[in-house]
């Protein structure tokens, strides 16, 4: 991933086969009324879809293996969790009744930039999930609502997290103050960039990279089924590796 903390791999036929199978499963999932009730947010413009794709423990779906040249560039994963199905629709993001103006503005202006695995609990940020890396697989062709990343932000975030966690097991540590200050420095010093990829490609992000989703630009066509991306976040085999 180099200095920037992310990479987009070239189109791969193995990835394309997986994406085609996941796309079909994704259409079924997003049309399921129970899953819609559970996962639609922001006025129905974002299907969060945690664990919504029926992937197997080896990452395969409907007989299509999770394969490709990218696997040689990431740590070995012995078991894959069920993939998230993240779908944004035209007009993303609308403001939910439960969204404050500040929260909605943050999503519009800062793309809700965040680091995965830090859970919001009683106004604090607690380390709960120790991801090894983030893998994103586009399922359909669109430039709408791209993934946004702050290149190199993993350096600032990682330094801040190491400073507050030290030699402790990261899981359960309150990192609020260090994280908020480091993310503010990221916003102040780094210009975010869109990451555009097509089915057959994969996006790999460093676990500490600040990232989010751009609002829908009405000048960019959005497919009827929305912009569909599958995400995996396998856990580190050793908790000390995370920090």
N, C-alpha and C positions, 0 to 999 in steps of 0.2 A: 504493500500500500504506500510505501515511500513516506516522504515528509508530510504529505497532505492527509494521510489517514484514511484514504478510500481508493478504490479501484473499480473500473468497469472492464469486464473481460469480453473479449471478442465473441461474436456469435458462434455457437457451438451446437451441432445437430443433436447431441444428447440433451442439452439444456432445452432446446426447442421442443423435443418430444415431451419432456417433463412439463414444460409450460403449456403445451396444448392440452394435456390431460388435466392439469390443474385449472386451466381456464374453463373446461367443461364442468368440472366439479364446483368451480367458483360460481358459475351461473346458477347451478342448482342451489347452492348455499344462500346466495343473496336473494333468491326468490322464495326462500323458506320463511313463512310468517313468524315462526317461533324465533328464528335467528334474527330476523328483522327487528322484532320487538326487543331482543336482547342487545343488539349491536349498533343500531342506527343512532347517530348522534348529530348535533348541529343542524337541526331542522331537517333531518333525513338526508344530509349531504355527505355523511361519512359513515361507512360500514366498518366498524373497528375490527371485527372478525377474529378475535384471539382464538387460536386453536380451531378455527372454523373449517379448515381444509382437512379432508380425511386421509392424511398422509400416514404411512406406516413408520415403524421404529427405525427403519433404514432410510427413511426420507422419501421412499417411492410413493407413487400415487397411481392407482388404476393400472398397475403393471409397468409404469414408466419409472426407471431408476433415477435417483438423484445423482447424476453423474456429470462429468465434464472436466476440462483441463483445470478449472479453478480449484478443484479439490486438492491439487498438489501445492496450493499456495496458502492453505489454511490449516490449523491444527486438526489432527485426526479426531473424528467424532464417533463414539461407539454406539450412541443411541440418539436419534433425532426426535425432538418433540413434534407434536402436530403443528403444522404451519399456520401462521396468521394469514388471514385474507383481508388486506386493507384495500378498500374501494372508496374512492371519492367521486362525487357526482357533480353535475353542472351546478354552479352557484356556491360551491364550498368556499368558506364555511358560513353557514347561517348562524345566527346567535340564538342559542337555546334560552329558555326562560330561566334556567339555573345558572347561566353564564353571566358573570359581572361584566360591565363595560371594559374594565381593565383586562380581564381574561380574554375577552373577544378581541380587544385591540392587540393584545400580545400575539394571538393567533394570526391576525391580519398582518401586523407589521414585522413581527419576529418569527413568523411561521411556526410558532409554538416550539421554538428550538429547545432541545432537551438532550439529556444523556439517559439511555435506557437502563433499567434496573434499579433506579433510585425512586422508591415509592413515597408518595405524599401521604403522610400520616400526622393528623392533628397539626397541620401547618409546618411540619418538618419534613426533611428528605432523609430517608433511611435506606441504606444499602440492603437490598433483599435478593436480587438476582445477579449472579456472577457470570455474565455472558463472556464467552471466549471471543466472539465476533458477531457481526450482524450480516446476514446474507439476504439480499433482496432479489427476487426473480420477477421481472415484468411478465404479465400474462396477456396483455393486449397492446396494440400499437397506438400510442397517443403521447403528445408532448404536454398535455394538460396536467395541472397540479403536480409538477415534478417534485421528487425528493430534493430537499435543500440541505446543503452541508456547509459547515464553516471549516475550510481547509486548514489543517494544522491545529485545530482546537483541542485535539486529544492531548497535545503536549501540555497546554495550560491546565486542562482538567485533570490529567494524570498527576501532575506535580502537586496540585491542590489536594487531591484525594490521598496521595501518599503522605502528605504533611499531616493530615488529621488522623489517618488510620494507623500509620506506623507499621509495627510488626504484628498488630492484632489481626484476627480473622475479620475480614471486611463485613461479613454478613451481620446485620443488626446495628451497625455503627451509624450514628447520626452525623451526617456530613453537611448539614444545611448551610452553615455559615461559609465554609470553605467553597462549597459548590456554587452558591449564589454569587459570591465575589468573583470566582473564576469565570463563571458564565457571563457576568457583566463585563469582565475584561475581554472575553471573546467577542461579545457584541460590539464593544467599543473599538476593537482593533482589527477585526477580521471581516472581510466582505463575504457574505454567503454566496454560493454558486449553485445553480441547478445541476442535477445529475440526470441526464437523459439516457435511457436505455430501451432496447426493443426486446420482444420475445426472442429467446435464444441467447441472450446475454445475461450476465449476473452482475450485481453490484455488491461489493464487499466493503464493510465499514469497520474501522477500529471501534472497539467497545466503548471507548471514552469520547468518541467524536460527537460533537453537538450537531444535531440534525432535526429536520422538521418537514412540513409539507407546505408548498406554496398555495395560496388561494387560487381559485379558478379564474383565469383571465378569459373573459367572455369572447375575446377575439380568437381564442384557440379552441378548435372543435373538440368536444367531449363525446366519446362514444355513448350510445344509449345505456350500455351496461356499466358505464363509469370507467375510471382509470383503475385497473386491477393489478395489484402487486402482492406476491406471496413473500412472507418474511420468516426466516428461521433465526433463532438466537440461542444456539447451543451453549450449555454451561461449561465453565472451565473445569478440567479434571482435577485441578488443585486450586483451592481457594486463594492461596498466596499469589498465584499467577495473575489474578484479576487486577490487583493494584499495581 
